[in-house]
Amino acid sequence: MAEPQREGPASDDPDTVTASERTARLLRAATYASVVTAAGLVVLKLGAWWLTHSVSLLSTLVDSLLDVAASVINLLAIRAALTPADHDHRFGHGKAEPLAALGQSAFIGGSAVFLLLEVSQRFLDPRPIEATTVGIAVMVFSIAATLALLQFQKYVIRETGSLVIEADALHFSVDVLVNASVIVALLLVAQFGWLLADPLFGLGIGVYILWNAWKLMRSSLDMLMDRELADDERTKISRIILANEEVCGLHDLRTRSSGRQIFVQCHVELDGDMSLAAAHAVTDRIEVQLEEAYPQAEILFHQDPHGIEERHGVPENLDMDQPGDAFSKPQ
């Protein structure tokens, strides 16, 4: 049985250590940038809301306050997720990331509910908006600062594949739309006197934030509940394994993800007359091939003689007809 790859600070490979350290630096830099940007925007938006009394601008202020809280949670989660596997956490600490993302979804959902309550009051009691020029200027600056942060976050996501940074980037992407809609609302009030434009845009923003909170919560729960990788990813993994001519088939393929790391387990069917050393060499080669496609993968193989039916540890109610559970080469 091939030994799984383990990550840790004791690696003797300088390239691996350098890549790991670079990933850690990028993740920390992204979380610090989020905290600083969100905190700065809170100060600006608080002053703008005090001058304008706009409920749509209040929505962005609430969102930025939650950005600060979420970014601090992300910072703590990244530190935990980067902690190497230890005696009590043999699979690492990667689930700190989806836990943080789940917390973000709760914050985002709470902000949406608060905003919708405020909007309902403003529908019943429309109020004039003052100093719209100041509000618009603050929104334009907020959009520029958020776009700059998003560019850096997208770079970090490409380099690390972090779920926490991806969730944070999703939230800040929503902020750009929110800020742009506030500008439109302020212009409508200033130019045409449409007081209801302010709560109407606030209502749309609240519903949009609530929908994004639900999507983020669902993806976080999928990871926490060890949901299988997507069917196309499982098929890709199976094709890499079956591309080796010594492999006759595979079954009981199981996959899951934990933060940036994925785990792959399966039974690989080989010629029954093959020696143990030869079978070990085949699965070692397949591990290398899979790690080239999935650098953060931890892989565990069980070698089976081809043609022998066995299902070690497979629940009776498991639907083995799902894509990717069992593969055989065409005869």
C-alpha positions as CSV (number, residue, x, y, z in Angstrom):
1,M,0.0,0.0,0.0
2,A,1.5,3.3,-1.0
3,E,2.2,5.7,1.8
4,P,0.3,9.0,1.7
5,Q,2.2,12.3,1.3
6,R,2.4,14.4,4.4
7,E,3.1,18.1,4.6
8,G,5.1,19.5,7.4
9,P,7.9,21.9,8.4
10,A,10.5,19.1,8.5
11,S,10.6,18.6,4.7
12,D,14.2,18.5,3.3
13,D,13.1,19.7,-0.1
14,P,14.0,23.4,-0.4
15,D,11.6,24.0,-3.2
16,T,8.7,22.6,-1.2
17,V,9.6,24.7,1.8
18,T,9.8,27.8,-0.3
19,A,6.4,27.2,-1.9
20,S,4.8,26.5,1.5
21,E,6.3,29.7,3.0
22,R,5.3,31.7,0.0
23,T,1.7,30.4,0.3
24,A,1.6,31.4,4.0
25,R,2.9,34.9,3.3
26,L,0.3,35.4,0.5
27,L,-2.6,34.3,2.7
28,R,-1.5,36.5,5.6
29,A,-1.0,39.5,3.3
30,A,-4.4,39.0,1.8
31,T,-6.1,38.9,5.3
32,Y,-4.2,42.0,6.5
33,A,-5.1,43.9,3.3
34,S,-8.8,43.0,3.9
35,V,-8.8,44.2,7.5
36,V,-7.1,47.5,6.7
37,T,-9.3,48.2,3.6
38,A,-12.5,47.4,5.4
39,A,-11.6,49.4,8.5
40,G,-10.7,52.5,6.4
41,L,-14.0,52.3,4.5
42,V,-15.9,52.0,7.8
43,V,-14.5,55.4,8.9
44,L,-15.3,57.1,5.6
45,K,-18.8,55.6,5.3
46,L,-19.7,56.5,8.9
47,G,-18.9,60.1,8.2
48,A,-20.9,60.0,4.9
49,W,-23.9,58.4,6.5
50,W,-23.9,61.0,9.3
51,L,-24.0,63.8,6.7
52,T,-26.5,62.2,4.3
53,H,-28.8,60.1,6.4
54,S,-29.2,57.7,3.4
55,V,-30.5,54.2,4.2
56,S,-28.7,52.8,1.1
57,L,-25.5,54.3,2.3
58,L,-26.2,52.8,5.8
59,S,-26.4,49.4,4.1
60,T,-22.8,49.8,2.8
61,L,-21.7,51.0,6.3
62,V,-23.2,47.9,7.9
63,D,-21.6,45.7,5.2
64,S,-18.2,47.2,5.8
65,L,-18.5,46.7,9.6
66,L,-19.1,43.1,9.0
67,D,-16.2,43.0,6.5
68,V,-13.9,44.0,9.4
69,A,-15.3,41.3,11.6
70,A,-15.2,38.7,8.9
71,S,-11.6,39.7,7.9
72,V,-10.4,39.3,11.5
73,I,-12.1,35.8,11.6
74,N,-10.3,35.0,8.3
75,L,-7.0,36.1,9.8
76,L,-7.4,33.7,12.7
77,A,-8.6,30.9,10.5
78,I,-5.7,31.3,8.1
79,R,-3.3,31.0,11.0
80,A,-5.0,27.9,12.2
81,A,-5.2,26.3,8.7
82,L,-1.5,26.9,8.1
83,T,-0.6,25.0,11.3
84,P,1.0,21.7,10.3
85,A,-0.6,18.3,11.1
86,D,0.2,17.2,14.6
87,H,-0.5,14.2,16.9
88,D,-4.0,15.2,17.7
89,H,-4.9,16.5,14.2
90,R,-3.4,14.0,11.8
91,F,-5.3,15.4,8.8
92,G,-4.2,18.9,9.5
93,H,-6.2,22.0,10.4
94,G,-7.7,22.8,6.9
95,K,-11.3,22.8,8.2
96,A,-10.6,26.0,9.9
97,E,-11.2,27.7,6.5
98,P,-14.7,26.4,5.9
99,L,-15.6,27.2,9.5
100,A,-14.5,30.8,9.0
101,A,-16.4,30.9,5.7
102,L,-19.5,29.6,7.6
103,G,-19.0,32.4,10.2
104,Q,-18.8,34.9,7.3
105,S,-22.1,33.6,5.9
106,A,-23.8,34.2,9.3
107,F,-22.4,37.7,9.5
108,I,-23.5,38.5,5.9
109,G,-27.0,37.1,6.5
110,G,-27.3,39.1,9.7
111,S,-26.4,42.3,7.9
112,A,-29.0,41.6,5.3
113,V,-31.7,41.1,7.9
114,F,-30.8,44.3,9.7
115,L,-30.8,46.2,6.4
116,L,-34.2,44.9,5.4
117,L,-35.7,45.9,8.7
118,E,-34.2,49.4,8.2
119,V,-35.5,49.6,4.7
120,S,-39.0,48.7,5.8
121,Q,-39.0,51.6,8.2
122,R,-37.8,54.0,5.4
123,F,-40.6,52.9,3.1
124,L,-43.1,53.9,5.8
125,D,-41.3,57.1,6.6
126,P,-39.4,58.5,3.5
127,R,-36.7,61.0,4.5
128,P,-34.8,63.6,2.4
129,I,-31.1,62.9,1.8
130,E,-28.6,65.7,2.4
131,A,-25.0,66.2,1.2
132,T,-25.4,63.8,-1.7
133,T,-22.2,65.0,-3.3
134,V,-20.2,63.8,-0.3
135,G,-22.0,60.5,-0.3
136,I,-21.2,59.9,-4.0
137,A,-17.6,60.9,-3.6
138,V,-17.2,58.4,-0.7
139,M,-18.8,55.6,-2.8
140,V,-16.5,56.3,-5.7
141,F,-13.5,56.0,-3.5
142,S,-14.9,52.9,-1.9
143,I,-15.3,51.2,-5.3
144,A,-11.7,52.1,-6.3
145,A,-10.3,50.8,-3.0
146,T,-12.3,47.6,-3.2
147,L,-11.4,46.9,-6.8
148,A,-7.7,47.2,-5.9
149,L,-8.1,44.8,-3.0
150,L,-10.0,42.3,-5.3
151,Q,-7.2,42.3,-7.8
152,F,-4.8,41.2,-5.1
153,Q,-7.2,38.7,-3.7
154,K,-7.8,37.1,-7.1
155,Y,-4.0,36.7,-7.5
156,V,-3.8,35.0,-4.0
157,I,-6.7,32.7,-4.9
158,R,-4.9,31.6,-8.1
159,E,-1.7,30.9,-6.2
160,T,-3.2,29.2,-3.1
161,G,-6.8,28.1,-3.9
162,S,-7.8,29.3,-0.4
163,L,-11.6,29.0,0.3
164,V,-11.4,31.7,2.9
165,I,-9.9,34.3,0.6
166,E,-12.3,33.2,-2.1
167,A,-15.2,33.8,0.3
168,D,-13.8,37.2,1.2
169,A,-13.4,38.1,-2.4
170,L,-17.0,37.1,-3.1
171,H,-18.1,39.5,-0.3
172,F,-16.0,42.4,-1.6
173,S,-17.3,41.8,-5.1
174,V,-20.8,42.2,-3.7
175,D,-19.5,45.4,-2.1
176,V,-18.6,46.9,-5.5
177,L,-22.2,46.3,-6.8
178,V,-23.6,47.7,-3.5
179,N,-21.6,50.8,-3.7
180,A,-22.4,51.4,-7.4
181,S,-26.2,51.0,-6.6
182,V,-25.9,53.5,-3.8
183,I,-24.4,56.1,-6.3
184,V,-27.4,55.5,-8.6
185,A,-29.8,55.9,-5.7
186,L,-28.2,59.2,-4.5
187,L,-28.2,60.6,-8.0
188,L,-31.9,59.8,-8.4
189,V,-32.7,61.5,-5.2
190,A,-30.5,64.5,-5.9
191,Q,-31.6,65.0,-9.5
192,F,-35.2,64.0,-9.5
193,G,-36.2,64.0,-5.8
194,W,-37.3,60.4,-5.9
195,L,-37.1,59.6,-2.2
196,L,-38.3,56.1,-2.6
197,A,-35.3,55.3,-4.8
198,D,-33.2,55.1,-1.6
199,P,-35.1,52.4,0.2
200,L,-35.8,50.6,-3.1
201,F,-32.1,50.2,-3.8
202,G,-31.6,49.3,-0.2
203,L,-34.2,46.5,-0.6
204,G,-32.5,45.1,-3.7
205,I,-29.1,45.2,-2.0
206,G,-30.4,43.4,1.1
207,V,-32.0,40.6,-0.9
208,Y,-28.7,40.2,-3.0
209,I,-26.6,40.0,0.2
210,L,-28.9,37.4,1.7
211,W,-28.7,35.2,-1.5
212,N,-24.9,35.4,-1.4
213,A,-24.9,34.5,2.3
214,W,-26.9,31.3,1.5
215,K,-24.6,30.3,-1.3
216,L,-21.5,30.7,0.9
217,M,-23.1,28.8,3.8
218,R,-24.0,25.9,1.5
219,S,-20.4,25.6,0.1
220,S,-19.0,25.8,3.6
221,L,-21.3,23.1,4.9
222,D,-20.4,20.9,1.9
223,M,-16.7,20.9,2.9
224,L,-17.4,20.5,6.6
225,M,-19.6,17.5,5.8
226,D,-16.9,15.9,3.6
227,R,-18.9,16.2,0.4
228,E,-17.4,14.4,-2.6
229,L,-15.5,16.4,-5.2
230,A,-17.4,17.3,-8.3
231,D,-18.1,14.5,-10.8
232,D,-15.7,16.0,-13.4
233,E,-12.9,16.1,-10.9
234,R,-13.5,12.5,-9.8
235,T,-13.6,11.4,-13.5
236,K,-10.3,13.3,-14.1
237,I,-8.7,11.4,-11.1
238,S,-10.0,8.1,-12.5
239,R,-8.6,8.8,-15.9
240,I,-5.2,9.6,-14.6
241,I,-5.2,6.2,-12.7
242,L,-6.5,4.2,-15.6
243,A,-4.0,5.7,-18.0
244,N,-1.4,3.4,-16.6
245,E,-1.3,0.2,-18.6
246,E,-0.7,-2.0,-15.5
247,V,-4.1,-0.9,-14.0
248,C,-7.0,-3.1,-14.9
249,G,-9.7,-1.0,-13.1
250,L,-10.5,0.8,-9.8
251,H,-13.4,0.9,-7.4
252,D,-14.5,2.5,-4.1
253,L,-13.1,5.9,-5.1
254,R,-13.6,8.4,-2.3
255,T,-12.7,12.0,-2.3
256,R,-13.1,15.0,0.0
257,S,-11.5,18.4,0.6
258,S,-10.4,20.2,3.7
259,G,-9.4,23.8,3.1
260,R,-6.8,23.9,0.3
261,Q,-6.1,20.1,0.6
262,I,-7.9,17.3,-1.0
263,F,-7.9,13.6,0.0
264,V,-8.2,10.7,-2.5
265,Q,-8.7,7.1,-1.6
266,C,-9.5,4.1,-3.8
267,H,-8.9,0.4,-4.6
268,V,-6.7,-0.1,-7.6
269,E,-7.1,-3.3,-9.5
270,L,-3.8,-4.9,-10.7
271,D,-2.8,-8.3,-12.2
272,G,-3.1,-10.9,-9.4
273,D,0.3,-12.4,-10.4
274,M,2.1,-9.1,-9.9
275,S,4.6,-9.1,-7.0
276,L,4.0,-6.8,-4.0
277,A,7.1,-4.8,-4.9
278,A,5.9,-4.3,-8.5
279,A,2.4,-3.3,-7.3
280,H,3.9,-0.8,-4.9
281,A,6.0,0.7,-7.7
282,V,2.9,1.1,-9.9
283,T,0.9,2.9,-7.3
284,D,3.9,5.1,-6.3
285,R,4.0,6.2,-10.0
286,I,0.3,7.0,-10.0
287,E,0.7,9.1,-6.9
288,V,3.3,11.2,-8.6
289,Q,1.0,11.7,-11.6
290,L,-1.9,12.7,-9.3
291,E,0.2,15.1,-7.3
292,E,1.2,16.9,-10.5
293,A,-2.5,17.5,-11.2
294,Y,-3.4,18.1,-7.6
295,P,-0.4,19.5,-5.6
296,Q,-2.3,19.7,-2.4
297,A,-3.6,16.1,-2.5
298,E,-3.1,13.3,0.0
299,I,-3.5,10.0,-1.6
300,L,-4.1,6.5,-0.2
301,F,-4.3,3.4,-2.5
302,H,-5.3,-0.2,-1.7
303,Q,-4.0,-2.7,-4.3
304,D,-6.5,-5.5,-5.3
305,P,-6.0,-8.5,-7.6
306,H,-8.2,-7.9,-10.6
307,G,-11.4,-9.9,-10.8
308,I,-11.8,-10.4,-7.1
309,E,-15.0,-8.9,-5.7
310,E,-14.6,-7.1,-2.4
311,R,-16.0,-4.0,-0.8
312,H,-14.1,-3.2,2.4
313,G,-15.9,-0.8,4.6
314,V,-18.5,0.3,1.9
315,P,-21.9,1.0,3.5
316,E,-24.7,-1.1,2.3
317,N,-26.8,1.9,1.3
318,L,-24.1,3.5,-0.8
319,D,-25.1,4.0,-4.4
320,M,-22.3,2.5,-6.3
321,D,-23.8,3.6,-9.6
322,Q,-22.8,7.2,-9.1
323,P,-20.2,8.6,-11.6
324,G,-16.7,7.8,-10.5
325,D,-17.3,5.0,-7.9
326,A,-16.1,2.2,-10.1
327,F,-14.1,2.2,-13.4
328,S,-12.8,-0.6,-15.6
329,K,-10.8,-0.5,-18.8
330,P,-12.7,-1.6,-21.9
331,Q,-11.8,-5.2,-22.9
